[in-house]
Amino acid sequence: MFFASGLPQGYSNAETGQNQGTADVAEYCDQAWVCGKYQWPGACDPTYSFKFAVQATMGVYPDLAKAVPVIAGFPLCVYDAWQDEALRNLNPSGVKTQ
């Protein structure tokens, strides 16, 4: 993930209303990619796409849009290695995007 504009160092969290730093935003994006849409302790669904993770992050941190995020590469990459063979064969049927 790259940014086409300056990256602000402070973000307002739409869920909590608190100001948070860049590291918090990056952590949220990573967790959304690894754990998926429905996160709870001890469970993850790593079949959500990286594009989903970025969109989820932008939903919680709307100020991120000011930095103009750009996804380079295949936006349907998932954290789950079991999907690698299917994605190599251009079969994204096991990837969740919403």
N, CA, C and O atoms as CSV, one atom per row, in Angstrom:
chain,resi,resn,atom,element,x,y,z
A,1,MET,N,N,0.853,-1.173,0.000
A,1,MET,CA,C,0.000,0.000,0.000
A,1,MET,C,C,0.890,1.224,0.000
A,1,MET,O,O,1.860,1.301,0.754
A,2,PHE,N,N,0.559,2.169,-0.840
A,2,PHE,CA,C,1.315,3.407,-0.975
A,2,PHE,C,C,0.358,4.581,-0.818
A,2,PHE,O,O,-0.862,4.414,-0.843
A,3,PHE,N,N,0.924,5.759,-0.657
A,3,PHE,CA,C,0.113,6.964,-0.529
A,3,PHE,C,C,0.575,7.985,-1.544
A,3,PHE,O,O,1.774,8.228,-1.682
A,4,ALA,N,N,-0.378,8.595,-2.267
A,4,ALA,CA,C,-0.062,9.551,-3.319
A,4,ALA,C,C,0.036,10.979,-2.785
A,4,ALA,O,O,0.323,11.901,-3.549
A,5,SER,N,N,-0.195,11.171,-1.512
A,5,SER,CA,C,-0.132,12.490,-0.902
A,5,SER,C,C,0.519,12.359,0.473
A,5,SER,O,O,0.885,11.262,0.895
A,6,GLY,N,N,0.657,13.472,1.155
A,6,GLY,CA,C,1.262,13.450,2.487
A,6,GLY,C,C,0.442,12.628,3.467
A,6,GLY,O,O,-0.788,12.660,3.439
A,7,LEU,N,N,1.117,11.901,4.319
A,7,LEU,CA,C,0.452,11.031,5.286
A,7,LEU,C,C,0.332,11.771,6.615
A,7,LEU,O,O,1.344,12.033,7.265
A,8,PRO,N,N,-0.899,12.115,7.032
A,8,PRO,CA,C,-1.062,12.791,8.320
A,8,PRO,C,C,-0.572,11.909,9.466
A,8,PRO,O,O,-0.570,10.684,9.345
A,9,GLN,N,N,-0.167,12.505,10.548
A,9,GLN,CA,C,0.333,11.741,11.687
A,9,GLN,C,C,-0.709,11.550,12.776
A,9,GLN,O,O,-0.456,10.859,13.762
A,10,GLY,N,N,-1.867,12.150,12.608
A,10,GLY,CA,C,-2.929,11.994,13.591
A,10,GLY,C,C,-4.248,11.720,12.903
A,10,GLY,O,O,-4.558,12.324,11.877
A,11,TYR,N,N,-5.023,10.813,13.462
A,11,TYR,CA,C,-6.291,10.420,12.856
A,11,TYR,C,C,-7.371,10.372,13.920
A,11,TYR,O,O,-7.118,10.012,15.070
A,12,SER,N,N,-8.570,10.735,13.523
A,12,SER,CA,C,-9.715,10.630,14.416
A,12,SER,C,C,-10.396,9.301,14.141
A,12,SER,O,O,-10.774,9.014,13.004
A,13,ASN,N,N,-10.554,8.488,15.179
A,13,ASN,CA,C,-11.203,7.192,15.056
A,13,ASN,C,C,-12.710,7.417,15.051
A,13,ASN,O,O,-13.261,7.939,16.021
A,14,ALA,N,N,-13.381,7.028,13.973
A,14,ALA,CA,C,-14.822,7.251,13.832
A,14,ALA,C,C,-15.629,6.427,14.833
A,14,ALA,O,O,-16.752,6.800,15.171
A,15,GLU,N,N,-15.075,5.314,15.312
A,15,GLU,CA,C,-15.796,4.468,16.260
A,15,GLU,C,C,-15.711,4.986,17.690
A,15,GLU,O,O,-16.697,4.947,18.427
A,16,THR,N,N,-14.523,5.475,18.088
A,16,THR,CA,C,-14.335,5.901,19.475
A,16,THR,C,C,-14.277,7.411,19.642
A,16,THR,O,O,-14.462,7.917,20.749
A,17,GLY,N,N,-14.022,8.142,18.554
A,17,GLY,CA,C,-13.883,9.587,18.635
A,17,GLY,C,C,-12.530,10.049,19.151
A,17,GLY,O,O,-12.294,11.249,19.286
A,18,GLN,N,N,-11.638,9.108,19.442
A,18,GLN,CA,C,-10.309,9.450,19.948
A,18,GLN,C,C,-9.344,9.710,18.802
A,18,GLN,O,O,-9.500,9.180,17.702
A,19,ASN,N,N,-8.346,10.535,19.082
A,19,ASN,CA,C,-7.275,10.751,18.118
A,19,ASN,C,C,-6.233,9.665,18.287
A,19,ASN,O,O,-5.857,9.328,19.409
A,20,GLN,N,N,-5.764,9.116,17.176
A,20,GLN,CA,C,-4.779,8.050,17.210
A,20,GLN,C,C,-3.692,8.324,16.170
A,20,GLN,O,O,-3.868,9.133,15.259
A,21,GLY,N,N,-2.577,7.635,16.331
A,21,GLY,CA,C,-1.440,7.838,15.450
A,21,GLY,C,C,-1.422,6.881,14.270
A,21,GLY,O,O,-2.270,5.999,14.141
A,22,THR,N,N,-0.434,7.082,13.419
A,22,THR,CA,C,-0.268,6.272,12.219
A,22,THR,C,C,-0.111,4.791,12.547
A,22,THR,O,O,-0.639,3.943,11.829
A,23,ALA,N,N,0.603,4.470,13.613
A,23,ALA,CA,C,0.805,3.066,13.998
A,23,ALA,C,C,-0.519,2.388,14.331
A,23,ALA,O,O,-0.698,1.208,14.030
A,24,ASP,N,N,-1.446,3.114,14.946
A,24,ASP,CA,C,-2.765,2.552,15.264
A,24,ASP,C,C,-3.546,2.245,13.989
A,24,ASP,O,O,-4.241,1.232,13.904
A,25,VAL,N,N,-3.426,3.126,13.005
A,25,VAL,CA,C,-4.112,2.919,11.731
A,25,VAL,C,C,-3.528,1.694,11.024
A,25,VAL,O,O,-4.270,0.864,10.500
A,26,ALA,N,N,-2.205,1.585,11.011
A,26,ALA,CA,C,-1.543,0.439,10.375
A,26,ALA,C,C,-1.923,-0.862,11.080
A,26,ALA,O,O,-2.145,-1.881,10.426
A,27,GLU,N,N,-1.999,-0.831,12.406
A,27,GLU,CA,C,-2.386,-2.026,13.153
A,27,GLU,C,C,-3.817,-2.430,12.825
A,27,GLU,O,O,-4.102,-3.617,12.668
A,28,TYR,N,N,-4.711,-1.468,12.720
A,28,TYR,CA,C,-6.103,-1.768,12.398
A,28,TYR,C,C,-6.199,-2.435,11.024
A,28,TYR,O,O,-6.929,-3.412,10.853
A,29,CYS,N,N,-5.462,-1.905,10.052
A,29,CYS,CA,C,-5.470,-2.463,8.702
A,29,CYS,C,C,-4.943,-3.899,8.709
A,29,CYS,O,O,-5.533,-4.781,8.085
A,30,ASP,N,N,-3.844,-4.132,9.407
A,30,ASP,CA,C,-3.281,-5.482,9.508
A,30,ASP,C,C,-4.271,-6.441,10.160
A,30,ASP,O,O,-4.453,-7.563,9.687
A,31,GLN,N,N,-4.902,-6.010,11.232
A,31,GLN,CA,C,-5.837,-6.880,11.941
A,31,GLN,C,C,-7.066,-7.171,11.079
A,31,GLN,O,O,-7.580,-8.290,11.092
A,32,ALA,N,N,-7.533,-6.182,10.340
A,32,ALA,CA,C,-8.684,-6.407,9.453
A,32,ALA,C,C,-8.329,-7.406,8.355
A,32,ALA,O,O,-9.177,-8.201,7.949
A,33,TRP,N,N,-7.089,-7.374,7.871
A,33,TRP,CA,C,-6.664,-8.297,6.826
A,33,TRP,C,C,-6.526,-9.719,7.379
A,33,TRP,O,O,-6.955,-10.678,6.738
A,34,VAL,N,N,-5.935,-9.853,8.554
A,34,VAL,CA,C,-5.696,-11.176,9.139
A,34,VAL,C,C,-6.970,-11.775,9.721
A,34,VAL,O,O,-7.234,-12.963,9.533
A,35,CYS,N,N,-7.764,-10.970,10.426
A,35,CYS,CA,C,-8.910,-11.508,11.166
A,35,CYS,C,C,-10.237,-11.376,10.443
A,35,CYS,O,O,-11.194,-12.055,10.813
A,36,GLY,N,N,-10.332,-10.536,9.434
A,36,GLY,CA,C,-11.565,-10.420,8.672
A,36,GLY,C,C,-12.604,-9.516,9.301
A,36,GLY,O,O,-12.304,-8.698,10.171
A,37,LYS,N,N,-13.818,-9.681,8.847
A,37,LYS,CA,C,-14.911,-8.787,9.219
A,37,LYS,C,C,-15.429,-9.023,10.631
A,37,LYS,O,O,-15.729,-8.067,11.346
A,38,TYR,N,N,-15.538,-10.273,11.041
A,38,TYR,CA,C,-16.108,-10.589,12.349
A,38,TYR,C,C,-14.997,-11.086,13.274
A,38,TYR,O,O,-14.662,-12.271,13.287
A,39,GLN,N,N,-14.446,-10.173,14.030
A,39,GLN,CA,C,-13.307,-10.488,14.898
A,39,GLN,C,C,-13.784,-10.699,16.329
A,39,GLN,O,O,-14.588,-9.924,16.848
A,40,TRP,N,N,-13.293,-11.730,16.945
A,40,TRP,CA,C,-13.512,-11.954,18.365
A,40,TRP,C,C,-12.320,-12.725,18.886
A,40,TRP,O,O,-11.635,-13.387,18.106
A,41,PRO,N,N,-12.051,-12.661,20.175
A,41,PRO,CA,C,-10.860,-13.325,20.728
A,41,PRO,C,C,-10.816,-14.817,20.381
A,41,PRO,O,O,-11.771,-15.558,20.612
A,42,GLY,N,N,-9.697,-15.221,19.831
A,42,GLY,CA,C,-9.483,-16.625,19.505
A,42,GLY,C,C,-9.971,-17.051,18.138
A,42,GLY,O,O,-9.870,-18.230,17.801
A,43,ALA,N,N,-10.492,-16.143,17.340
A,43,ALA,CA,C,-10.994,-16.517,16.019
A,43,ALA,C,C,-10.612,-15.487,14.973
A,43,ALA,O,O,-10.634,-14.281,15.220
A,44,CYS,N,N,-10.263,-15.990,13.802
A,44,CYS,CA,C,-9.934,-15.120,12.676
A,44,CYS,C,C,-10.447,-15.764,11.397
A,44,CYS,O,O,-10.601,-16.984,11.329
A,45,ASP,N,N,-10.708,-14.954,10.395
A,45,ASP,CA,C,-11.084,-15.432,9.072
A,45,ASP,C,C,-10.147,-14.756,8.072
A,45,ASP,O,O,-10.443,-13.665,7.585
A,46,PRO,N,N,-9.015,-15.401,7.762
A,46,PRO,CA,C,-8.007,-14.775,6.907
A,46,PRO,C,C,-8.312,-14.859,5.417
A,46,PRO,O,O,-7.396,-14.760,4.600
A,47,THR,N,N,-9.586,-15.041,5.041
A,47,THR,CA,C,-9.930,-15.116,3.625
A,47,THR,C,C,-10.525,-13.809,3.093
A,47,THR,O,O,-11.103,-13.785,2.006
A,48,TYR,N,N,-10.384,-12.735,3.854
A,48,TYR,CA,C,-10.807,-11.424,3.377
A,48,TYR,C,C,-9.668,-10.768,2.610
A,48,TYR,O,O,-8.504,-10.908,2.984
A,49,SER,N,N,-9.996,-10.061,1.552
A,49,SER,CA,C,-8.983,-9.460,0.687
A,49,SER,C,C,-8.306,-8.258,1.348
A,49,SER,O,O,-8.833,-7.660,2.286
A,50,PHE,N,N,-7.132,-7.926,0.832
A,50,PHE,CA,C,-6.429,-6.739,1.315
A,50,PHE,C,C,-7.236,-5.491,0.973
A,50,PHE,O,O,-7.229,-4.520,1.729
A,51,LYS,N,N,-7.923,-5.514,-0.150
A,51,LYS,CA,C,-8.776,-4.385,-0.520
A,51,LYS,C,C,-9.858,-4.169,0.541
A,51,LYS,O,O,-10.158,-3.029,0.893
A,52,PHE,N,N,-10.448,-5.260,1.054
A,52,PHE,CA,C,-11.425,-5.153,2.131
A,52,PHE,C,C,-10.796,-4.492,3.355
A,52,PHE,O,O,-11.400,-3.616,3.973
A,53,ALA,N,N,-9.575,-4.917,3.703
A,53,ALA,CA,C,-8.897,-4.376,4.884
A,53,ALA,C,C,-8.681,-2.870,4.744
A,53,ALA,O,O,-8.874,-2.125,5.705
A,54,VAL,N,N,-8.288,-2.425,3.568
A,54,VAL,CA,C,-8.070,-0.984,3.342
A,54,VAL,C,C,-9.393,-0.231,3.437
A,54,VAL,O,O,-9.458,0.834,4.051
A,55,GLN,N,N,-10.448,-0.779,2.830
A,55,GLN,CA,C,-11.755,-0.117,2.887
A,55,GLN,C,C,-12.290,-0.066,4.318
A,55,GLN,O,O,-12.868,0.940,4.729
A,56,ALA,N,N,-12.101,-1.146,5.076
A,56,ALA,CA,C,-12.539,-1.164,6.471
A,56,ALA,C,C,-11.774,-0.121,7.286
A,56,ALA,O,O,-12.351,0.566,8.129
A,57,THR,N,N,-10.481,-0.013,7.029
A,57,THR,CA,C,-9.654,0.965,7.738
A,57,THR,C,C,-10.098,2.381,7.411
A,57,THR,O,O,-10.167,3.234,8.296
A,58,MET,N,N,-10.396,2.632,6.153
A,58,MET,CA,C,-10.843,3.972,5.760
A,58,MET,C,C,-12.218,4.288,6.354
A,58,MET,O,O,-12.546,5.455,6.569
A,59,GLY,N,N,-13.018,3.262,6.617
A,59,GLY,CA,C,-14.305,3.485,7.264
A,59,GLY,C,C,-14.164,3.937,8.707
A,59,GLY,O,O,-14.963,4.733,9.200
A,60,VAL,N,N,-13.136,3.421,9.383
A,60,VAL,CA,C,-12.900,3.782,10.779
A,60,VAL,C,C,-12.062,5.056,10.881
A,60,VAL,O,O,-12.245,5.853,11.801
A,61,TYR,N,N,-11.153,5.242,9.941
A,61,TYR,CA,C,-10.274,6.421,9.926
A,61,TYR,C,C,-10.498,7.194,8.633
A,61,TYR,O,O,-9.674,7.100,7.723
A,62,PRO,N,N,-11.587,7.956,8.522
A,62,PRO,CA,C,-11.893,8.656,7.271
A,62,PRO,C,C,-10.835,9.677,6.864
A,62,PRO,O,O,-10.742,10.025,5.687
A,63,ASP,N,N,-10.034,10.166,7.817
A,63,ASP,CA,C,-8.973,11.123,7.483
A,63,ASP,C,C,-7.899,10.494,6.603
A,63,ASP,O,O,-7.116,11.207,5.976
A,64,LEU,N,N,-7.857,9.173,6.551
A,64,LEU,CA,C,-6.864,8.484,5.728
A,64,LEU,C,C,-7.055,8.805,4.246
A,64,LEU,O,O,-6.097,8.739,3.475
A,65,ALA,N,N,-8.264,9.149,3.841
A,65,ALA,CA,C,-8.533,9.486,2.439
A,65,ALA,C,C,-7.729,10.703,1.990
A,65,ALA,O,O,-7.428,10.839,0.805
A,66,LYS,N,N,-7.378,11.587,2.922
A,66,LYS,CA,C,-6.575,12.770,2.588
A,66,LYS,C,C,-5.191,12.386,2.078
A,66,LYS,O,O,-4.571,13.152,1.340
A,67,ALA,N,N,-4.702,11.215,2.459
A,67,ALA,CA,C,-3.377,10.761,2.030
A,67,ALA,C,C,-3.444,10.026,0.693
A,67,ALA,O,O,-2.403,9.631,0.168
A,68,VAL,N,N,-4.605,9.834,0.140
A,68,VAL,CA,C,-4.847,9.163,-1.141
A,68,VAL,C,C,-4.161,7.788,-1.177
A,68,VAL,O,O,-3.149,7.622,-1.858
A,69,PRO,N,N,-4.703,6.809,-0.452
A,69,PRO,CA,C,-4.115,5.471,-0.449
A,69,PRO,C,C,-4.227,4.800,-1.819
A,69,PRO,O,O,-5.238,4.917,-2.511
A,70,VAL,N,N,-3.168,4.101,-2.180
A,70,VAL,CA,C,-3.111,3.405,-3.462
A,70,VAL,C,C,-2.659,1.972,-3.190
A,70,VAL,O,O,-1.629,1.753,-2.554
A,71,ILE,N,N,-3.419,1.013,-3.666
A,71,ILE,CA,C,-3.030,-0.391,-3.522
A,71,ILE,C,C,-2.271,-0.788,-4.776
A,71,ILE,O,O,-2.795,-0.670,-5.883
A,72,ALA,N,N,-1.049,-1.255,-4.613
A,72,ALA,CA,C,-0.249,-1.732,-5.733
A,72,ALA,C,C,-0.315,-3.251,-5.754
A,72,ALA,O,O,-0.241,-3.886,-4.701
A,73,GLY,N,N,-0.450,-3.825,-6.901
A,73,GLY,CA,C,-0.500,-5.274,-7.002
A,73,GLY,C,C,-1.926,-5.788,-7.041
A,73,GLY,O,O,-2.850,-5.054,-7.389
A,74,PHE,N,N,-2.101,-7.033,-6.687
A,74,PHE,CA,C,-3.389,-7.722,-6.762
A,74,PHE,C,C,-4.206,-7.414,-5.515
A,74,PHE,O,O,-3.828,-7.848,-4.427
A,75,PRO,N,N,-5.314,-6.682,-5.629
A,75,PRO,CA,C,-6.070,-6.266,-4.443
A,75,PRO,C,C,-6.819,-7.398,-3.745
A,75,PRO,O,O,-7.310,-7.208,-2.633
A,76,LEU,N,N,-6.916,-8.563,-4.369
A,76,LEU,CA,C,-7.647,-9.666,-3.763
A,76,LEU,C,C,-6.746,-10.634,-3.004
A,76,LEU,O,O,-7.163,-11.750,-2.694
A,77,CYS,N,N,-5.527,-10.225,-2.705
A,77,CYS,CA,C,-4.640,-11.080,-1.911
A,77,CYS,C,C,-5.238,-11.278,-0.529
A,77,CYS,O,O,-5.811,-10.357,0.054
A,78,VAL,N,N,-5.098,-12.490,-0.018
A,78,VAL,CA,C,-5.600,-12.811,1.311
A,78,VAL,C,C,-4.437,-13.237,2.188
A,78,VAL,O,O,-3.362,-13.565,1.686
A,79,TYR,N,N,-4.646,-13.232,3.476
A,79,TYR,CA,C,-3.609,-13.634,4.422
A,79,TYR,C,C,-3.480,-15.154,4.489
A,79,TYR,O,O,-2.447,-15.671,4.914
A,80,ASP,N,N,-4.508,-15.860,4.078
A,80,ASP,CA,C,-4.576,-17.314,4.148
A,80,ASP,C,C,-3.741,-17.969,3.044
A,80,ASP,O,O,-4.029,-17.781,1.862
A,81,ALA,N,N,-2.727,-18.724,3.412
A,81,ALA,CA,C,-1.852,-19.379,2.431
A,81,ALA,C,C,-2.568,-20.477,1.654
A,81,ALA,O,O,-2.122,-20.845,0.567
A,82,TRP,N,N,-3.658,-21.004,2.178
A,82,TRP,CA,C,-4.389,-22.061,1.468
A,82,TRP,C,C,-5.005,-21.548,0.178
A,82,TRP,O,O,-5.316,-22.334,-0.717
A,83,GLN,N,N,-5.184,-20.242,0.076
A,83,GLN,CA,C,-5.763,-19.659,-1.138
A,83,GLN,C,C,-4.703,-19.365,-2.202
A,83,GLN,O,O,-5.057,-19.013,-3.327
A,84,ASP,N,N,-3.433,-19.498,-1.880
A,84,ASP,CA,C,-2.367,-19.131,-2.810
A,84,ASP,C,C,-2.474,-19.844,-4.160
A,84,ASP,O,O,-2.359,-19.207,-5.207
A,85,GLU,N,N,-2.691,-21.147,-4.141
A,85,GLU,CA,C,-2.759,-21.912,-5.395
A,85,GLU,C,C,-3.924,-21.435,-6.259
A,85,GLU,O,O,-3.778,-21.270,-7.470
A,86,ALA,N,N,-5.068,-21.217,-5.636
A,86,ALA,CA,C,-6.227,-20.734,-6.392
A,86,ALA,C,C,-5.956,-19.358,-6.982
A,86,ALA,O,O,-6.304,-19.098,-8.134
A,87,LEU,N,N,-5.339,-18.473,-6.205
A,87,LEU,CA,C,-5.054,-17.124,-6.706
A,87,LEU,C,C,-3.997,-17.153,-7.812
A,87,LEU,O,O,-4.059,-16.360,-8.751
A,88,ARG,N,N,-3.027,-18.066,-7.701
A,88,ARG,CA,C,-2.033,-18.206,-8.781
A,88,ARG,C,C,-2.701,-18.625,-10.088
A,88,ARG,O,O,-2.225,-18.295,-11.174
A,89,ASN,N,N,-3.802,-19.351,-9.971
A,89,ASN,CA,C,-4.544,-19.797,-11.143
A,89,ASN,C,C,-5.690,-18.835,-11.490
A,89,ASN,O,O,-6.605,-19.181,-12.238
A,90,LEU,N,N,-5.620,-17.633,-10.935
A,90,LEU,CA,C,-6.600,-16.558,-11.184
A,90,LEU,C,C,-8.027,-16.965,-10.808
A,90,LEU,O,O,-8.992,-16.636,-11.498
A,91,ASN,N,N,-8.127,-17.690,-9.695
A,91,ASN,CA,C,-9.432,-18.108,-9.187
A,91,ASN,C,C,-9.646,-17.479,-7.809
A,91,ASN,O,O,-9.248,-18.049,-6.794
A,92,PRO,N,N,-10.286,-16.285,-7.778
A,92,PRO,CA,C,-10.514,-15.612,-6.499
A,92,PRO,C,C,-11.836,-15.986,-5.834
A,92,PRO,O,O,-12.324,-15.230,-4.993
A,93,SER,N,N,-12.432,-17.127,-6.182
A,93,SER,CA,C,-13.750,-17.483,-5.664
A,93,SER,C,C,-13.785,-17.656,-4.145
A,93,SER,O,O,-14.843,-17.489,-3.537
A,94,GLY,N,N,-12.656,-17.986,-3.523
A,94,GLY,CA,C,-12.628,-18.156,-2.078
A,94,GLY,C,C,-12.301,-16.895,-1.303
A,94,GLY,O,O,-12.162,-16.929,-0.080
A,95,VAL,N,N,-12.176,-15.784,-2.010
A,95,VAL,CA,C,-11.800,-14.508,-1.381
A,95,VAL,C,C,-13.051,-13.709,-1.042
A,95,VAL,O,O,-13.934,-13.525,-1.880
A,96,LYS,N,N,-13.112,-13.239,0.200
A,96,LYS,CA,C,-14.241,-12.394,0.633
A,96,LYS,C,C,-13.847,-10.936,0.471
A,96,LYS,O,O,-12.750,-10.534,0.859
A,97,THR,N,N,-14.746,-10.146,-0.104
A,97,THR,CA,C,-14.452,-8.739,-0.337
A,97,THR,C,C,-15.379,-7.808,0.425
A,97,THR,O,O,-15.173,-6.594,0.412
A,98,GLN,N,N,-16.392,-8.346,1.087
A,98,GLN,CA,C,-17.331,-7.501,1.830
A,98,GLN,C,C,-17.725,-8.170,3.114
A,98,GLN,O,O,-18.511,-7.617,3.882
